[in-house]
């Protein structure tokens, strides 16, 4: 990543971090699930080195939405992150696997896609 891209990336991440007490830890992986660009599991955001989603503001906003939401669940609920992941997987199973709806129709993805589209 060149200097300007790095600056842009840091700027967008900070802009969409709701509470600056902590920042995401970014991990870049060569081997990644096919078709995926990024996976957020608080406090980490895993990025596919091939898809380079960190270069796109909408991808960064999308992942920061998940990151902020997971952080809120972690702080507000007992076993918050595990519960977030359990609800996410259950909804994925129902909406995407059983009902064959596109990824953005997953209830927790719909808001993240919306965040990604915002200016
Ligand atoms: Zn997502």
Boltz pocket constraint, residues with backbone or C-beta under 6 A from the ligand:
constraints:
  - pocket:
      binder: B
      contacts: [[A, 62], [A, 66], [A, 108], [A, 109], [A, 112]]
      max_distance: 6.0
